Amino acid sequence: MTLHRFLIVIEKAGKNYSAHSPDLPGLASQQERPLRKQKERMHEAIGMHIRGLLEYGMPSKKSHSSATFVAVQAK
């Protein structure tokens, strides 16, 4: 079994959370859920996506994304 790691981006928009993975275009979730649940949903969706690719003999995706937080002090 191969371990796959993918960056997910989660944004808060009002009462909703929107999530996507830059390395998996089209794979997204938008729900009125707690942040923890949104992370769980994306984990499940990515797992299903990768398993589906492998089941049909398609090459699995590779993650090329990374994230960095930058602190900026405003005056």
C-alpha positions in Angstrom: 0.0 0.0 0.0 1.3 3.4 -1.0 0.8 6.5 1.2 -0.4 9.5 -0.7 -0.4 13.0 0.9 -2.3 15.9 -0.6 -2.6 19.5 0.4 -6.2 20.6 1.1 -7.2 24.3 1.3 -10.1 25.1 3.6 -11.6 28.6 3.5 -14.4 29.9 5.7 -17.2 31.8 3.9 -19.9 32.9 6.3 -21.3 29.8 7.9 -19.8 27.5 5.3 -16.4 26.0 4.8 -15.2 25.5 1.2 -12.4 22.9 0.6 -10.4 21.8 -2.4 -7.1 20.2 -3.3 -4.9 22.0 -5.8 -3.5 18.7 -7.1 -6.9 17.1 -7.7 -8.9 19.6 -9.9 -12.6 19.2 -9.5 -12.4 17.6 -6.1 -14.1 20.0 -3.8 -16.5 20.3 -0.9 -18.6 23.1 0.4 -20.7 22.5 3.5 -22.1 24.1 6.5 -20.2 21.9 8.9 -17.7 22.2 11.6 -14.1 22.5 10.4 -13.2 19.0 11.7 -16.0 17.5 9.6 -14.9 19.3 6.5 -11.4 17.8 6.9 -12.9 14.3 7.4 -15.1 14.8 4.2 -12.0 15.8 2.1 -10.0 12.9 3.5 -12.8 10.5 2.5 -13.2 12.1 -1.0 -9.5 12.0 -1.8 -9.3 8.3 -0.7 -12.2 7.4 -2.9 -10.7 9.3 -5.8 -7.3 7.6 -5.6 -8.8 4.1 -5.0 -11.0 4.6 -8.1 -8.1 5.6 -10.2 -6.2 2.5 -9.1 -9.2 0.2 -9.6 -9.5 1.3 -13.2 -5.7 0.9 -13.9 -5.2 4.7 -14.2 -2.0 6.3 -12.8 -2.5 7.6 -9.3 -2.0 11.4 -8.8 1.1 12.8 -7.3 1.1 15.8 -5.0 3.1 18.8 -6.1 1.6 21.5 -3.9 2.9 22.9 -0.7 1.8 25.7 1.7 3.5 28.4 3.6 2.1 30.8 6.1 3.6 34.3 6.0 3.2 36.7 9.0 3.0 40.3 8.0 2.7 43.1 10.5 0.5 46.0 9.4 1.1 49.5 10.8 
